Amino acid sequence: MFPKNVKQSFLSLCLSCLCFCAFPQVTSIRLGLLKGISCAPCAQLIENKDKLSVQNMDFQIFDSERNELPELLKGHLDMAFLSLETAAELHKKKPGSIKVVGIAQRQNLFLLTSDKSYKNLEDLQGKTIAGAGEKSPAVRLMKSLAEKKSFSVDFDFSIPEAEIANALALGKIQYALLSEPYATVALRSSPELIRAENIQQAWAEANPQDFFTLPAMLLLARADFAKENRSLISKFASVYKDAIQWTNKNPYKAAILAEKHRLGLKLEVTRQALPMANLVWYDSEASKREIEKYFATFGWQAPSDDFYF
């Protein structure tokens, strides 16, 4: 017979094992990803998830913000990537529900045309440009540039951004504002097209004293998750910063992984688009400064301080 204290220790050990089996280890972060170039660095994280300093991550991939956002609001996601416009609107409707961990991408907008006589922005006087939507960043920036340089343009919002590349290639339209990877898709589809303007560069040249990052994609955390997991989020932010740097330095390898892990990206298009995609990392403090500049430039009320991690 075993002594009583030995039997108790053995019983405790068995109960511990049963509890561990019945209740498996919880994932540290449930991260929502969007298909597309914005989340391409996440492919490197998925590929190496067992080697990351942040362990037990669960990556959930969504076709659109419309599908991803409800999962974040329900608490099924801890962190997620959302556009600045969507995040700001969510903060307005549900103040204090999310926190900006950082800016993960700047705007990457380009003017494409088949007009070989094009020389500069002023050549667009009186022309019609296809854009993704009246309130899209592309149209907003082009209107601002037109005002700054004293020329006027018309916009055609009748074509969805995903279809503009094909319309350009078929000659249905002559000018268009496209982000990546749509710009690369268009250029690959027709040798007649040229990348006439880098809108970010044009903005910087037109506003040398007021230049800012033109933030596009944000990494967010649910406010309640952020409150309880500050060190974990900070650790992940460092991991993600490294993934962005690796992706920018290794576009071909990154493109292979993005296709492998089904981020909605084709290898050759991604390889060519990544160097133009403006994948960056600005932490929460820097994000606050850049986002406030962005809103102030267009005369909008900036989100309150509790918008930031």
C-alpha positions as CSV (number, residue, x, y, z in Angstrom):
1,M,0.0,0.0,0.0
2,F,1.2,3.5,-0.8
3,P,1.3,6.1,2.0
4,K,-1.7,8.5,2.0
5,N,0.3,11.5,1.0
6,V,1.8,9.7,-2.0
7,K,-1.7,8.6,-3.1
8,Q,-3.0,12.2,-2.8
9,S,-0.1,13.5,-4.9
10,F,-0.7,10.9,-7.5
11,L,-4.4,11.7,-7.6
12,S,-3.6,15.4,-8.0
13,L,-1.3,14.7,-10.9
14,C,-3.9,12.6,-12.6
15,L,-6.6,15.3,-12.2
16,S,-4.2,17.8,-13.6
17,C,-3.6,15.7,-16.7
18,L,-7.3,15.2,-17.2
19,C,-7.9,18.9,-16.9
20,F,-5.2,19.6,-19.5
21,C,-6.7,17.1,-21.9
22,A,-10.2,18.2,-21.3
23,F,-9.3,21.9,-21.7
24,P,-6.6,22.3,-24.3
25,Q,-4.4,25.4,-24.3
26,V,-6.1,28.5,-25.5
27,T,-4.8,30.3,-28.5
28,S,-2.9,33.5,-27.6
29,I,-4.3,35.7,-30.4
30,R,-7.1,35.1,-32.8
31,L,-6.1,37.3,-35.8
32,G,-8.4,38.3,-38.6
33,L,-6.7,38.7,-42.0
34,L,-8.1,40.1,-45.2
35,K,-7.3,38.5,-48.6
36,G,-5.1,40.8,-50.6
37,I,-1.8,42.5,-50.7
38,S,-2.3,44.4,-47.4
39,C,-2.0,41.2,-45.4
40,A,0.7,39.5,-47.5
41,P,3.3,39.7,-44.6
42,C,0.9,37.4,-42.6
43,A,1.8,34.5,-44.9
44,Q,5.3,34.5,-43.4
45,L,3.8,34.3,-40.0
46,I,1.5,31.4,-40.9
47,E,4.4,29.6,-42.5
48,N,6.5,29.9,-39.4
49,K,3.8,30.0,-36.7
50,D,5.5,27.3,-34.6
51,K,8.7,29.4,-34.5
52,L,7.2,32.7,-33.5
53,S,7.8,34.3,-30.1
54,V,4.0,34.7,-29.9
55,Q,2.8,31.1,-29.8
56,N,-0.6,29.4,-30.5
57,M,-1.8,32.0,-32.9
58,D,-5.0,31.3,-34.8
59,F,-5.2,33.0,-38.3
60,Q,-8.6,33.5,-39.8
61,I,-8.8,34.7,-43.4
62,F,-11.8,36.8,-44.7
63,D,-12.8,37.8,-48.2
64,S,-13.8,41.3,-47.1
65,E,-14.2,43.7,-44.2
66,R,-17.9,43.1,-44.3
67,N,-17.3,39.5,-43.3
68,E,-14.5,40.2,-40.9
69,L,-15.9,43.1,-38.9
70,P,-18.9,41.2,-37.3
71,E,-16.5,38.5,-36.0
72,L,-14.4,41.2,-34.3
73,L,-17.4,42.8,-32.8
74,K,-18.8,39.4,-31.5
75,G,-15.5,38.7,-29.8
76,H,-14.6,35.9,-32.1
77,L,-11.4,37.7,-33.1
78,D,-8.9,39.4,-30.8
79,M,-7.1,41.5,-33.4
80,A,-7.8,42.3,-37.1
81,F,-6.7,44.4,-40.1
82,L,-9.1,47.1,-41.2
83,S,-8.9,50.1,-43.4
84,L,-8.5,53.5,-41.7
85,E,-12.0,54.6,-42.9
86,T,-13.7,51.5,-41.6
87,A,-11.9,51.6,-38.3
88,A,-12.7,55.3,-37.8
89,E,-16.4,54.7,-38.6
90,L,-16.5,51.8,-36.1
91,H,-14.9,54.0,-33.4
92,K,-17.5,56.7,-34.1
93,K,-20.4,54.3,-33.8
94,K,-18.9,52.2,-30.9
95,P,-16.5,54.5,-29.0
96,G,-13.8,52.7,-27.1
97,S,-14.5,49.3,-28.7
98,I,-11.2,49.0,-30.6
99,K,-7.6,50.2,-30.3
100,V,-5.1,51.1,-33.1
101,V,-2.0,49.0,-32.6
102,G,-0.3,50.4,-35.7
103,I,-0.4,51.4,-39.3
104,A,0.4,48.4,-41.5
105,Q,0.2,50.0,-44.9
106,R,0.2,53.4,-46.5
107,Q,-1.9,54.3,-49.5
108,N,-0.5,52.8,-52.8
109,L,-2.4,54.7,-55.5
110,F,-1.3,55.1,-59.1
111,L,-2.6,56.8,-62.2
112,L,-2.6,54.4,-65.2
113,T,-3.2,55.4,-68.7
114,S,-2.8,54.4,-72.4
115,D,-2.2,58.0,-73.3
116,K,1.5,58.0,-74.4
117,S,1.5,61.8,-74.7
118,Y,0.9,62.2,-70.9
119,K,3.7,64.2,-69.2
120,N,2.3,65.6,-65.9
121,L,-0.8,66.0,-63.8
122,E,-1.8,69.2,-65.6
123,D,-2.4,67.1,-68.7
124,L,-5.4,65.7,-67.0
125,Q,-7.3,69.0,-67.4
126,G,-10.8,68.2,-68.6
127,K,-10.2,64.4,-68.7
128,T,-12.3,61.7,-67.1
129,I,-10.7,59.3,-64.6
130,A,-12.1,56.0,-63.5
131,G,-12.1,55.7,-59.7
132,A,-13.2,53.2,-57.1
133,G,-15.8,55.4,-55.5
134,E,-16.6,59.0,-54.8
135,K,-15.4,58.7,-51.1
136,S,-12.4,56.5,-51.8
137,P,-8.9,57.7,-50.8
138,A,-7.9,57.7,-54.5
139,V,-10.5,60.2,-55.5
140,R,-10.0,62.2,-52.4
141,L,-6.3,62.6,-53.0
142,M,-6.7,63.3,-56.8
143,K,-9.3,66.0,-56.1
144,S,-6.9,67.6,-53.6
145,L,-4.0,67.5,-56.1
146,A,-6.2,69.0,-58.8
147,E,-7.1,71.8,-56.5
148,K,-3.5,72.4,-55.5
149,K,-2.3,72.4,-59.1
150,S,-5.3,74.3,-60.5
151,F,-6.7,71.8,-63.0
152,S,-10.1,70.1,-63.1
153,V,-11.0,66.5,-63.8
154,D,-14.2,64.4,-64.0
155,F,-14.6,61.0,-62.4
156,D,-16.3,57.8,-63.5
157,F,-17.5,55.7,-60.6
158,S,-19.5,53.2,-62.6
159,I,-16.7,50.5,-62.7
160,P,-15.8,48.5,-59.6
161,E,-12.1,48.6,-58.8
162,A,-11.6,44.9,-59.5
163,E,-12.9,45.5,-63.1
164,I,-11.1,48.7,-63.9
165,A,-7.9,46.9,-65.0
166,N,-9.9,45.0,-67.7
167,A,-11.7,48.1,-68.8
168,L,-8.3,49.9,-69.3
169,A,-6.9,46.9,-71.2
170,L,-9.9,46.8,-73.5
171,G,-9.6,50.6,-74.2
172,K,-13.0,51.3,-72.6
173,I,-11.4,54.0,-70.4
174,Q,-8.1,55.9,-70.9
175,Y,-7.3,57.0,-67.3
176,A,-7.8,55.2,-64.0
177,L,-6.7,55.4,-60.3
178,L,-5.7,52.0,-59.1
179,S,-4.1,50.5,-55.9
180,E,-2.1,47.4,-55.8
181,P,-2.4,44.7,-56.9
182,Y,-4.9,46.0,-59.4
183,A,-2.4,48.3,-60.9
184,T,0.0,45.5,-61.6
185,V,-2.8,43.3,-63.0
186,A,-3.7,46.1,-65.4
187,L,-0.1,46.6,-66.6
188,R,0.3,42.9,-67.1
189,S,-2.8,42.7,-69.2
190,S,-1.9,45.4,-71.7
191,P,1.5,46.6,-73.1
192,E,-0.2,49.9,-74.0
193,L,-0.6,50.9,-70.4
194,I,1.8,53.0,-68.4
195,R,2.1,53.8,-64.7
196,A,1.9,57.5,-65.3
197,E,1.9,58.8,-61.7
198,N,2.7,57.6,-58.2
199,I,0.0,59.5,-56.3
200,Q,1.9,59.3,-53.0
201,Q,5.0,61.0,-54.6
202,A,2.8,63.6,-56.3
203,W,1.2,64.4,-53.0
204,A,4.6,64.8,-51.3
205,E,5.8,67.1,-54.0
206,A,2.7,69.2,-53.9
207,N,2.7,69.4,-50.0
208,P,6.4,69.5,-49.0
209,Q,5.6,71.1,-45.6
210,D,2.6,69.0,-44.8
211,F,3.6,65.5,-45.9
212,F,2.4,62.6,-43.9
213,T,2.2,58.8,-44.4
214,L,-1.3,58.7,-46.0
215,P,-2.3,55.7,-43.8
216,A,-4.5,53.0,-45.4
217,M,-4.5,49.7,-43.4
218,L,-4.5,49.5,-39.6
219,L,-3.8,46.6,-37.2
220,L,-6.4,46.8,-34.5
221,A,-7.2,45.0,-31.2
222,R,-10.5,44.7,-29.4
223,A,-10.4,47.1,-26.5
224,D,-11.1,44.5,-23.8
225,F,-8.5,42.2,-25.2
226,A,-6.0,45.1,-25.4
227,K,-6.6,46.0,-21.7
228,E,-5.8,42.5,-20.5
229,N,-3.0,41.7,-22.9
230,R,-0.8,44.7,-23.5
231,S,2.5,42.9,-23.3
232,L,1.3,40.2,-25.7
233,I,0.1,42.7,-28.2
234,S,3.4,44.6,-28.0
235,K,5.2,41.4,-28.6
236,F,3.1,40.6,-31.6
237,A,3.6,44.1,-33.0
238,S,7.3,43.5,-33.0
239,V,6.8,40.1,-34.7
240,Y,4.6,41.7,-37.4
241,K,7.1,44.5,-38.0
242,D,9.8,41.9,-38.7
243,A,7.4,40.1,-41.1
244,I,6.8,43.3,-43.0
245,Q,10.5,43.9,-43.3
246,W,11.1,40.4,-44.5
247,T,8.3,40.6,-47.0
248,N,9.6,43.9,-48.5
249,K,13.1,42.4,-48.8
250,N,12.0,39.1,-50.2
251,P,9.0,39.8,-52.6
252,Y,9.4,36.5,-54.5
253,K,9.6,34.3,-51.5
254,A,6.7,36.3,-49.9
255,A,4.6,35.9,-53.0
256,I,5.1,32.1,-52.9
257,L,3.9,32.0,-49.3
258,A,1.0,34.4,-50.0
259,E,-0.3,32.0,-52.7
260,K,0.4,28.9,-50.7
261,H,-1.6,30.2,-47.7
262,R,-4.5,31.3,-49.8
263,L,-4.5,35.0,-49.3
264,G,-6.1,35.5,-52.6
265,L,-2.9,36.5,-54.4
266,K,-1.2,35.0,-57.5
267,L,2.5,34.5,-57.4
268,E,3.7,36.6,-60.3
269,V,1.3,39.4,-59.7
270,T,2.2,39.5,-56.0
271,R,5.9,39.4,-56.8
272,Q,5.6,42.5,-59.0
273,A,3.1,44.3,-56.8
274,L,4.8,44.0,-53.4
275,P,7.5,46.6,-54.0
276,M,4.8,49.1,-54.8
277,A,2.4,48.1,-52.1
278,N,3.7,50.5,-49.4
279,L,3.8,47.9,-46.6
280,V,5.1,49.8,-43.5
281,W,4.9,49.7,-39.8
282,Y,4.1,52.7,-37.5
283,D,3.5,52.0,-33.9
284,S,0.5,53.3,-32.0
285,E,2.2,56.6,-31.0
286,A,3.4,57.3,-34.6
287,S,0.0,56.2,-35.9
288,K,-1.8,58.7,-33.8
289,R,0.3,61.6,-35.2
290,E,-0.2,60.4,-38.8
291,I,-3.9,59.7,-38.6
292,E,-4.5,63.1,-37.0
293,K,-2.6,64.8,-39.8
294,Y,-4.7,62.9,-42.4
295,F,-8.0,63.9,-40.8
296,A,-6.9,67.5,-40.3
297,T,-5.9,67.8,-44.0
298,F,-9.3,66.9,-45.2
299,G,-11.1,68.9,-42.6
300,W,-12.6,66.0,-40.6
301,Q,-12.8,65.5,-36.9
302,A,-10.0,63.1,-35.8
303,P,-10.8,60.1,-33.6
304,S,-10.5,60.7,-29.8
305,D,-7.4,59.6,-27.9
306,D,-9.0,56.3,-26.8
307,F,-8.8,55.2,-30.4
308,Y,-5.1,54.2,-29.8
309,F,-3.4,51.4,-28.0
